Amino acid sequence: GLVTFKEYLKFIGKEQLIDFIEDSFKNDKPMPFHNLAFELYNDFVLTGGYPSAITSFNENKDYNLLSNTHLQNMKLLKNKFLELDNLTDVKRCSELLDNVSFQLLKDNKKFVYGLVKPGGRAKEYINALNYITKNGILIKSVKVSEITSPLSKAKDDDSFKLYYNDSGFLYRKMNVNINRLLTNDKLLEVIYENNVVETLYQNGFNIYYYHSVGKCEIDIVIQTRTGKVIPIELISKEHSSKSKSLSLTISKYNIPLSIRLGYDNFSMKKGIKYVPYYASFCITEVI
């Protein structure tokens, strides 16, 4: 399996931080080593969860070497596609894998087949898509038209976003110079979003997003096994004033608990749990 941020902290000898993070998450109290945790998280989202990438980066702190490791890991992954008995589907799996970063960088991240190749259509890619999502290589977030339980009843299977199962792959696929990345919040936030999705997926959640007929959009919606529906809004530096989408959704669907993931330290205001991006591993079934 892929390494989570929690396991990464153990690996680099910073496991004391885990207790602080989990404690702050539980009690909605500021975490004293907030900036340090963010620095380490920034390293982690670029290495991703493949042990070879993590060890190489921690030994050398070399971004070119890291890129090569990601490339090797992607090659190994693409070899896995050869399990498919249809060579056309093998090729389509590769096309999907290579195209996700481009789709995640659009303003509207909804996946569009026509952008994989001109005239691309759903029915050509359906086998490849099923294989690649069933095997957890790409993660599918499906649109729901209502935030009501069960979410699976409100989903629209034709509208979805795709994410990598590893944020390191997304970093590699963006092909962006490290200095530009670390000074460009928008690019970094797309990597955060990918990491949040893969973390929730590893924690056993199906991933949904909500888009109403109006302009109301919630980035991620999950549901616990006990049926509790939790909207999760991702806050960008640019829009740190918080969008109206979440408050509208909370009142419309009478939602007792929702989460805002962003740059701020832990707190709880008006039924909204404020959680830093680095702590998404705390969002589990027992929330």
Secondary structure as GFF3:
##gff-version 3
##sequence-region A 1 287
A	DSSP	alpha_helix	5	11	.	.	.	ID=ss1
A	DSSP	alpha_helix	16	27	.	.	.	ID=ss2
A	DSSP	alpha_helix	34	47	.	.	.	ID=ss3
A	DSSP	alpha_helix	51	60	.	.	.	ID=ss4
A	DSSP	alpha_helix	63	80	.	.	.	ID=ss5
A	DSSP	three_ten_helix	81	83	.	.	.	ID=ss6
A	DSSP	alpha_helix	87	104	.	.	.	ID=ss7
A	DSSP	three_ten_helix	113	115	.	.	.	ID=ss8
A	DSSP	alpha_helix	122	134	.	.	.	ID=ss9
A	DSSP	beta_strand	138	144	.	.	.	ID=ss10
A	DSSP	three_ten_helix	151	154	.	.	.	ID=ss11
A	DSSP	beta_strand	155	164	.	.	.	ID=ss12
A	DSSP	alpha_helix	167	174	.	.	.	ID=ss13
A	DSSP	alpha_helix	178	182	.	.	.	ID=ss14
A	DSSP	alpha_helix	185	202	.	.	.	ID=ss15
A	DSSP	beta_strand	207	211	.	.	.	ID=ss16
A	DSSP	beta_strand	217	223	.	.	.	ID=ss17
A	DSSP	beta_strand	229	234	.	.	.	ID=ss18
A	DSSP	alpha_helix	244	253	.	.	.	ID=ss19
A	DSSP	beta_strand	258	262	.	.	.	ID=ss20
A	DSSP	beta_strand	267	269	.	.	.	ID=ss21
A	DSSP	beta_strand	272	276	.	.	.	ID=ss22
A	DSSP	three_ten_helix	277	282	.	.	.	ID=ss23
###
